[in-house]
Amino acid sequence: MGKRQLVRTLGLSQILMLGIGGTMGAGVFVLTGHAAGLVGPAVILVFLLAGLQSLPNSLSYAELASSFPVAGGGYAYISKATAGMLPFSVGWVSWFSSMFYAALSAVGAAYSLQVFVPGLPVSLTAVGMVLLFAFISLRGSEEAGRTQVILAAILLGSLALFVIGGLIAPNGFRWSTFYSAGGFFIYESWVENMARIFQAITLVNVLFVGYEVIATTAEEAKSPGRNIPLAILGTIFICALVYCAVAFVALGVIPASQLGSSSTPLSDAAARFLGPWGAQMMGLAGLVATITSLNTAMLSSARVALALSRDGYLPAILARIHPRLKTPVPAIVLSGLIIALAALSGDEVFLSYVSNFGYMFVVFFTNVSLILLRRKFPDVPRAFRTPWYPVMPILGCLGIIVVEVFTEWHALLVGLGMIAVGLIVYKLQRPVHRAIEVAVQTVEAARHEILVPLANPITAERLVQMAAIIGKAREEATLVLLSIVPVPAATPLSVAQELLDLRGNGHRELLDRAADYAYRQGVPVRKLLQAARSVAAGIVAVAEERSGVGLILLGWQGQFATRPEKGHIVNSVLQNARCDVAVLRSRDTGQLGRILVPVGGGPHSRQALRLGREIARVVGGTMTALRILPPSAKSDAETEREVLRQIVEDRLGADAEAVELRIIRHDEIAAGILAAAEEGYDLIIIGASEEWFLKEMLFGSIPDRIADKAPCSVLLVRKHEPSSVSWLRRRMKRIGRT
């Protein structure tokens, strides 16, 4: 079974806007003033050189993302080029840099909102923004891409209005203001001018990293060979053009000395030529910019976590893709929680240090991976090839080294600390995974007993046959055959037990016959004859005393689809047993050649899938996973089949390939299942519904009806889970329906 793939839903405009939104962010609204204060009008040259320095890096990403369009960005490429600690380090840093950049964007959005709502708490507002965009990401990349197109269009429109308004307004651009510092270069020494320019390039370099965002979503891009290179290169050129135009107008409205000391340079400039509403417009644009950055960084971080999980560096659950939403829901949830915790600090300086260093670290090794992959996979079709190879990736690496030389020292310390933590995780992840695996195996081995209560000779034979089949499927399983003798309250249990041990009271013969059959099938057997106040209490007591019991298998010939009477054996065991419970309603139809398993989304349904596959494998039969949909359902059959496939894969893994998938549209679920059962199935295995815990039913209205009406044998399953977990899951499911 191959790795699950994300669905390609992003077109060129969406990818381009993801790149632009992830590149511009809030930096252009803040860093433009700081850079202008460092170099004056030469800030235009700074933006051009920063874009030029990013060009080799963007070309490397364009080739790699179009040739290997998978989730993960730089981490995915270095993983293909080499193995071991280096790919993990790149992925780890990429993940955290994206998350901290998202947190930085959320904090920036909170500060922007304070312009309109003074006194708004920054930390709580930032966390609220994170939760909102985590929800948008959960809805799917197409939803996030559509949101990004709208937000980035608003951002570009606001900046275009700023440039045009500044050039034509009476109080707008003036050459005298532009050259107020004495010329294009404001320092007398050429060396000092160049040193300041390189320092400013380092400052604004983060405004050109949109290609990393595009690459991390490459697996969801339509026509990646064409759209990804166009989007990456388009992002670089459009952003460089916008930055230069914005800086040009701002310096022509406010002198560089004043612009450099302002924390809101564009809003201050807009207020000069557009009045108060101009400042508010740019404040709103700054808010939109931070939101676009948050949207793209949220999308990017979850995809890197997905890639790390696929490769075994992070827990496997993070690689799960929701069958209906087509998004990596666990990866989004975990990334969102970490982002929210980081945003709660409200420390934008710390967050910016981590994200800046992380991006440069990842981009450096992406250039290295381009060279390695050209040599390792020379015959891979490349829709786009980096020109002047290998000069361009080497220039990209050298440019990053120069940029990092001018980085502040505490940014380097934070980045190196992040790498160190990643290396510790890398060293520990294998022994930790092994310890977890051993613990799970130990728990599973300890619960290897199948408890089979026997009372009715009519049902005992088929019940033991089913237990033997399940026992064969589960290695080292032991059947514990149990016969309960009810004892009146006046009789001490100890005395009754002694009498049973001596005489057996006729029950031992039933146990012996059942044990002989199990022995012939090659399944280990133990026999228990137990005195108890009631049959149900005796079964539950034995299950608790024997900690190795993982499944209680009962037989029942009575009615299911009626309110169970007080003291009902099956009902009492279902409510009180702290292990899995299955009940066989046997109709002797011969061999178990065809097995039908109706599939829902809960733990009981997943356990039914497991039992069905185990039985089918032992008897050499076939298993069909069935999903019933109402005729009014809008989704097409292929989409629903994919949903069913992923549900089965989640439970069975590689064994899912042997399962037949079937979709039926019917007005009523139970009627649809019964109609399918008429087509020659020998056994239906169905999980309990959420109604079983109400005590008015046994397994729920649908399973109980199936057990009563089906033309073949039915095995009903209730998966054990702690009551607190069950309560929480039901509440979350109820909330999801509202």
Secondary structure, DSSP 8 states (H G I E B T S, - for coil): ---------B-HHHHHHHHHHHHHTTHHHHHHHHHHHHHGGGHHHHHHHHHHHHHHHHHHHHHHHHHS--TTTHHHHHHHH--SHHHHHHHHHHHHHHHHHHHHHHHHHHHHHHTTSTT--HHHHHHHHHHHHHHHHHT-HHHHHHHHHHHHHHHHHHHHHHHHHHHHSTTS--HHHHTTTSSSS--S-HHHHHHHHHHHHHHHGGGG-HHHHHHHTGGGBSSHHHHHHHHHHHHHHHHHHHHHHHHHHHHHHS-HHHHHT-SSHHHHHHHHHH-HHHHHHHHHHHHHHHHHHHHHHHHHHHHHHHHHHHTTSS-GGGG---TTT-S-HHHHHHHHHHHHHHHHH--HHHHHHHHHHHHHHHHHHHHHHHHHHHHH-TTS--SS--TTTTHHHHHHHHHHHHHHHTS-HHHHHHHHHHHHHHHHHHHHHHHHHHHHHHHHHHHHHHT-EEEEE---HHHHHHHHHHHHHHHHHSTT-EEEEEEEEE--TTS-HHHHHHHHHHHGGG-HHHHHHHHHHHHHTT--EEEEEEEESSHHHHHHHHHHHSTTEEEEEEE--S-SSS---TT-HHHHHHHH-SSEEEEEE----S---EEEEE--SSHHHHHHHHHHHHHHHHHT-EEEEEEEE-TT--S-HHHHHHHHHHHHHHHHGGGGGGEEEEEEE-SSHHHHHHHHHTTT-SEEEEE--TTGGGSSSSS-HHHHHHHHH-SSEEEEEE----HHHHHHHHHHHHHHH-
